[in-house]
């Protein structure tokens, strides 16, 4: 990954630092412009992956220019990394508002599982981005300290509710919070990532409201039973 990727990580939506030079093109709201670019780029990278995505398409859809996109994000790879970071930031921000600490441990766990299931269900581009980055063997994500930092509170929240559950006698001892997180993620992820292949093989309408409601209930129950004493 070239050094221009790091330029992309310096100019984030919501950052207050002023740019060193005047941005090319005409814009009265740089933050909105960057947010719009990130939104369109998420769909482009989600649909086509890093290799297949085209900056020309993103520029046309956002009514900006390639020059402006490169100014804000440094390179195609820099934009891709910024999209990954923004995708993780959004999900972790909503997770932080679940108020899990206000619920009994099992209720908190069930809320977290249901949220994760629903988030993945309604954010297919997020799933596609994660799949794309796995095809890239995680090489771009590995260069983002921001993504590493964003996931610390997520594991801390699971650790907190799990330890409360152990202390109350509701949860069994000896489980790893990261492993609990992995189980929640895997069960929620599969329902979207393998929707087309699994649905075709077993003749299932995996977008049916009835199927989704039953699958959500089953996934939540599986995780609760796994942790329960």
Steps between C-alpha positions, in 0.01 A plus 500: 500500500654833401550802719195672352275268702617672814398833356151356473494420869585855600200676346199338668143616520463699815868586541560866581854538364514743207651372173845620408380628163178606340291209381457476123158558357217698653338397828344687790486198728812280491372269775176432316695441180724245671200329663328476161813355341528242777135400463522450126841333527363251753247381242762493222758306703230278650368405159829465311775463760819703505629368168178553306389835646560809286576848628342640181166347597522640853590846370210499256247383760613763751530779242859560609826428318769235527736781597282595797466138612877457489541829686283378787605134511836481327437203274250230412644287779477794740130542419442126541663506843298807600181318399599201713570727797172686462303174474649371825453838670127503422429155639707560814330836558157339499623214720611754758142629521347161587540571875592139569620589850142590596367151427529166673794304346296260286264776386805710406648210305173439316473867409856500364440186293173633356664833417793331324266275302284794390796723419654241272163426340445865408859588404594258225774732374668472840503122466634524146776737614608259773496214249705710256756584768531131583572434133774761541618302806430796726802693370330841497314458828828399665633848425214674681554569868158665497322170428701329773400772746133491396471134595641537850172635650301226326698224671499694828119511491479123451757442772301718739165330441662155508680567829178633650327182387768278653483693825122469518515128422318535168801425275752219512864572569797465266377673184700753301317827410670505159370147435149608599533791260619263226197275549257792485671639191519166318135410554386846390744530210413169332137595455610777261831380356360159396146614426509422130686168507327359809160621384547345156620163631222460755227689309461761776379856475749645746345846466158379608387684818394167650839341430689804631299515824552129565867514416555802725327320787705184442833684484420693818400183681810311386735766635305529827508123555872491418576751774236400753605293803 
